[in-house]
Amino acid sequence: MIVRQIENGLNLTKEAQNIEAIYDTSLEPGQFIEMHFHTDLEELYYVLSGYGIISIHDEKQEISRNDVVYIPKLAPHTLLNSGNVPLRFITLSVKIKREKEDIPYIT
């Protein structure tokens, strides 16, 4: 059995086969996570409190408490705290087997 607290993220690569990490994140009003993507991870965001705007590819959606957001591998995504209180959410990162044809070609 493994029981630990999340402090600045919890790396689970030694304990779990597919779960990479879990994070408890808080964004202050106006703060955001810059656009990025993961080549070998998919993620779930579970919103604990606050409000935000999630962008995945070209889609934007408002999110708030109790929302769960699925982010597939290779999906460019960003998150903005659009509210006036902290946006707090849990991120679960899960390893996905990477296929050669999945990796975007970069010149």
C-alpha positions as CSV (number, residue, x, y, z in Angstrom):
1,M,0.0,0.0,0.0
2,I,1.2,3.5,-0.8
3,V,-0.2,6.5,1.0
4,R,1.4,9.9,0.4
5,Q,0.3,13.5,0.4
6,I,0.6,15.7,-2.8
7,E,3.2,18.3,-2.2
8,N,4.2,20.2,-5.4
9,G,3.1,17.1,-7.3
10,L,3.5,13.4,-6.7
11,N,5.6,11.4,-9.1
12,L,4.3,7.9,-9.3
13,T,6.5,6.4,-12.0
14,K,8.1,4.0,-9.6
15,E,4.8,2.8,-8.1
16,A,2.4,2.7,-11.0
17,Q,2.7,1.3,-14.5
18,N,0.7,4.0,-16.4
19,I,0.1,6.8,-13.9
20,E,2.9,9.4,-14.3
21,A,2.0,11.9,-11.7
22,I,-0.8,13.7,-9.8
23,Y,-0.7,17.5,-9.1
24,D,-2.8,19.8,-6.9
25,T,-2.5,23.1,-8.7
26,S,-3.8,26.6,-8.0
27,L,-3.8,29.5,-10.5
28,E,-4.4,33.0,-9.2
29,P,-6.9,35.3,-11.0
30,G,-5.5,36.1,-14.4
31,Q,-2.7,33.5,-14.2
32,F,-2.5,30.9,-16.9
33,I,-0.7,27.8,-18.1
34,E,0.9,28.4,-21.5
35,M,0.0,26.4,-24.6
36,H,1.8,23.1,-24.6
37,F,1.2,19.4,-25.5
38,H,2.4,16.0,-24.3
39,T,3.8,13.4,-26.7
40,D,3.3,10.4,-24.3
41,L,0.7,11.5,-21.7
42,E,-3.0,12.1,-21.5
43,E,-4.3,14.2,-18.6
44,L,-7.5,14.7,-16.6
45,Y,-8.2,18.0,-14.8
46,Y,-10.6,17.8,-11.9
47,V,-11.7,21.3,-10.8
48,L,-12.0,21.7,-7.1
49,S,-12.8,25.5,-7.0
50,G,-12.8,28.6,-9.1
51,Y,-13.5,29.3,-12.7
52,G,-11.4,29.2,-15.9
53,I,-11.3,28.8,-19.6
54,I,-9.7,25.7,-21.0
55,S,-8.5,25.6,-24.6
56,I,-7.8,22.3,-26.3
57,H,-6.9,22.5,-30.0
58,D,-9.3,25.2,-31.3
59,E,-12.0,24.6,-28.8
60,K,-12.6,26.8,-25.7
61,Q,-14.8,25.9,-22.8
62,E,-15.6,27.6,-19.5
63,I,-14.9,25.3,-16.5
64,S,-15.8,25.4,-12.8
65,R,-16.1,23.3,-9.7
66,N,-16.7,19.6,-10.2
67,D,-15.9,19.7,-13.9
68,V,-13.6,17.0,-15.3
69,V,-11.6,17.8,-18.4
70,Y,-10.0,15.1,-20.6
71,I,-6.9,16.2,-22.6
72,P,-5.6,13.6,-25.1
73,K,-2.0,13.1,-25.9
74,L,-0.6,15.5,-28.6
75,A,-3.5,18.0,-27.9
76,P,-2.3,21.5,-27.6
77,H,-3.9,23.0,-24.5
78,T,-3.9,26.0,-22.2
79,L,-5.8,27.0,-19.1
80,L,-6.7,30.6,-17.9
81,N,-8.1,31.5,-14.5
82,S,-10.9,33.8,-15.7
83,G,-12.4,34.3,-12.2
84,N,-11.6,36.6,-9.3
85,V,-10.7,33.7,-6.9
86,P,-8.0,31.1,-7.2
87,L,-8.7,28.2,-9.7
88,R,-7.7,25.0,-7.9
89,F,-7.6,21.7,-9.8
90,I,-6.1,18.2,-9.6
91,T,-4.2,16.9,-12.6
92,L,-3.8,13.2,-13.2
93,S,-1.1,12.4,-15.9
94,V,-1.3,9.0,-17.5
95,K,1.4,7.5,-19.7
96,I,0.3,6.4,-23.2
97,K,2.5,4.3,-25.5
98,R,4.0,6.6,-28.1
99,E,3.9,5.5,-31.7
100,K,6.4,6.8,-34.2
101,E,3.6,8.1,-36.5
102,D,2.1,10.1,-33.6
103,I,5.1,12.4,-33.2
104,P,4.6,15.6,-35.1
105,Y,7.3,16.4,-37.6
106,I,9.1,19.6,-36.6
107,T,11.5,21.3,-39.0
